[in-house]
Amino acid sequence: MSRYDGFEQDMSAIRERNYTAIGAVVILIAQHVFSFHNELRFIWKRPLSYIKWLYIFLRYFSLVFQSFNLYLTLSRFSEPPFSPNTCRMWSLAMQIASTLNLLALDIVLMLRVYALYLKDIRIGVLMLLLFLVGIGLHVGNSFIIYTNAEFGSACNLKKLSPLTFYFISALVIMKTVIWGMTAARTQFLPRNIPVVQLVIYDGIWMIFLLWALYIANIPYAIATDFLKLHIFYICPITFFSITGCKLIINMQRMAVEDSGSVSTSDIYLTSQFLEDSIIE
């Protein structure tokens, strides 16, 4: 292993990234083990639907990707320095994985909003437009990072384009709008309904962690002109996976406890379910 100026600093950054990658996989496996009884009851015992496929994607794609990424982290990316091209391709792979997870989570959240507004077609169109805007922002951000970002010898991002911060800010604002629509709708529903309490709790949890993940990164990156890949990509992939699975399981549990059997509806939070809850 060749030594160079900054070698010890790079090795420290790599050790930090290794610990984060190990922790991300351990957390995913532990959460899977502890929640598998719920997965068996509320996911595997129901018919195939796009909600079930969303859950499978959020659960198993993240676990497979993070495991493979851990292998790369401990082998291919364990001995610096790394070429900018290698770092760029690795960063792009993590960004794609993070984006796919976030888009799957967006679908779950938007379906909840659509059902909460009793399948109002105007809300459905708005959610679709927001989703397409989100895709455009992700693609634009990926292009900017891939073509303009510089990488250090340990594969951390350096000299980020200001456009990256604008894209990230726009994405955070979009998620906040979705949460705001959920919160606004629940103001007109009785708070003693379990499903309303669940939507409020899940929404607060989601938006708090999303802001914590991204807003905490932006001031640091601006101040240092430096961004750690494991904070920006590895941690969010695990977070999006756990959050999306938790949202789906919570709503499936609510539907089962309300009906006494697993619902066969594709939309786990249906307008009928809400109407029945409000009537009761």
N, C-alpha and C positions, 0 to 999 in steps of 0.2 A: 504494500500500500504506500503510494508516494505521498510525501509531505509537501505542503505549500503554505503560503501565507493565508491565514484564516482556516487552516485545516481543523484545529481544535474546536473552533466555533461551529464549523459545519458538522463535525461529529456530534456535538452537543445537540444541534438541531435535528439530526437524524435519529439520535436516541429518543428525543422527545416525540418525534413522529412515530417511531417504532412502538413506544408505550401507548400512544394514542390509537394506533392501528390495532394493537393487541386488545386494548380496552374496548374498542368498538365492536370487535368480534365477540368478546366475552359477554358484553352486555346484551348483544343480539341473541346469543345462545341461551343465556340465563333467562331473558324475558320470554323466549320461545318455550323453554322447559316449564317455567312457572305458569304460563298461560295456555299450555297445550290442551288442557282439559276443556277450556272455553272454546278453543279453536275446533276441537273435535265435536263439541255439541252444537255450536252456532255457525260453523262454516262447513265442515265436511259432511254433516248430516243433512244439508240442504241441497236442492238441485243446483246444477250449474247455472250461473248467471254472470253478468258482467261485474256485479258487486263481489261475487266469489272470486272471479279472476283478478279483480283489483286487489283483494286481500292476498291472494297467492303471490301476485307480483310484488306487493309491498313487503311481504314476509320473506319470500325465498330468493327473489332477485337480489335484494339487499344483502342477505346472508351469503349467497354465493359470491357476489362481487366483493364484499368486504373480506371474505376469506382469501380470494384470489389476490386482492390488493395487499393483504397482509403478507402473503407469500412473496410478492414483488418487493414489498418494503424491506423484508428481512433478507432478501437475496440480491436481486438485481440492483436495488437502490440502497444498499447498505455501505458501499464504499465509494465516497466521492473522490474526484469531482465527476459531475455528469454533464454531458453535452447539452446545449440549449435545445436541440431537436428532440432528444430523448425526454427531457423535462416537459417540453411542449406537448408531446404525444401522451405522456402519462397524465398531465394536467387535463388534457382534453377528455381522456377516458373517464377521469373522476368527475369532470364537469357534466358529461353526458349522463353518467349514472345518477348524480345528484339531481339533475334536471328532470330525468324520467321519474324519479321518486317524488319530486315536488309536484310534477304535473298529475301523477296518480293521486296524490293527497289533495290537490286542487279539485279533482273530479269528485272525490268523496265530499269535500266541503260544499261544493256547488250543488250537488244533489241534495244535500241537507237543506240548503237555502231554498232550492226549487220546491221541495216537498213542504217546507215550513210555510211557504207562501201559497200552499194548496195548488201546486202545479200551474200557477199563473203563467201564461204563455209569454207575457212581457218579461217576466223574471227569467224564464228559460232562455229567451233570446239574449238578455243582458248577460247571463252567466256564460253563454256560448261566446259572446263577443269578448268578455273578459278573459276567457280561456284562450282564444285566438291571439289576443293582445299579449297574454303571458308567453305563449309560444314564440311570438315575434321578439319579445324582449330577451328571452333565453337564447334564441338563435343569434340575435345581434350581439349580446354579451359574449357568447362563445366565440364569435368571429373576431371581435375586438381583442379578446385575450389571446386567441390563437395567433393572430397576425401581428399584434403590437406589443404584447407583454414581453418583458425580459426576465430571465431566470438566473438566479445565483448558482454557484457550483453545487449547492445542496438541494437544488430544485425548488427553492422558495421564490414566489413571484416578487419581482422588483419593478419599479418605475411603471406603475399601473396607469393606464389611460384614464383621464377624468370621466370619460364616457362610461367606464365600468361602474363608477359610483352612481351615475345617473340611472343606469339600468337597474342596479340593485335597489336603489331608492324607489324607483317606479314599481318594482316587484313587491316591495314591502308595503307600499301604499295600496296596491291592488289587493293584497291579502287583508289589509286593514279594512278596505271597503267591504269585502265579503263578510268579515266578522261584524262590521257595523250594521250591515243589512240583517244579519242574524239577530243582533242585539235589539235593533229597532223593531223587528217583528215580535220578539218575545215580550216587548213592553205591552202588547195588546192581548197577551195570553195569560191566564191565571198561573201564578208562580207555584201553586201547590201541585201542579201536574208534574209527575216524575219526568216525562219526556222534555218538558220545558226546562226544568232544573238541570237535566243532563246536557241539553244543548248549550245553556249558559255556561256551565262549568267547563265543558269541553272547549268552548269558544275562547274563554278567558285563558285557559291553559295553553291553547294553541298559539294565540296571538302574543302572549307573554314570552314564550320560548322562541318564537320566530323573531321578534324584535331583539331579544337577548342575543341570538345567534348572529344576526346580520348588523344590527345597529352598533353592537359592541365592536365589530370588526372594522367598520368604516372609519371612525375617528382614529383608531390605531394605525390603519393602513395609510391614512392621509398624513398622520404625524411622522410616520417612519418610512413611508414610501416602500412598504415591505408587507407581504402577506404570506402567512404560513399555510401551506396546502392542507395540512391535516385539520386545521381549524376551519378552513373555508369549505372543505369538501368532505373529508372523512367523517367528522362529527355530524354534519347535517344529514348525511345518508342514513346513519343510524337513527337519528332523531326523527326524520320523516317516516322511516319504516315503522318505528314503535308507535308514533302518533297516529298514523293512518290505520294501523291494525287495531289500535285501541278504540278509535272512533267507530270502526265497523263493528267490532265485538260489542261495544256498549249499546249501539242501536239494535243489533240483533238480539241481545239479551233483553232489552226493553220490549221488543216485539214478541219474543217468546213468552215472557212473563205475563204480557197482556193477553195473548191469545191462547196460551197453554200448549202451543205447538210451534214448530219452526215455520216461519212464513215462507211462502213460495214466491212472493213478489220480488221483482228485480230491484225495486227501490225500497230499501229496508225501512226508511222513514217515509211512509206513504201519507197522502193527504187524508185517507180514510182513518188511518191510525190516529192522526192528530185530531180529526173531527170527533172520533169516538172518545178520545181522552178529554177533550173540551166539554163534551156533553156530560160525561161522568162527573 
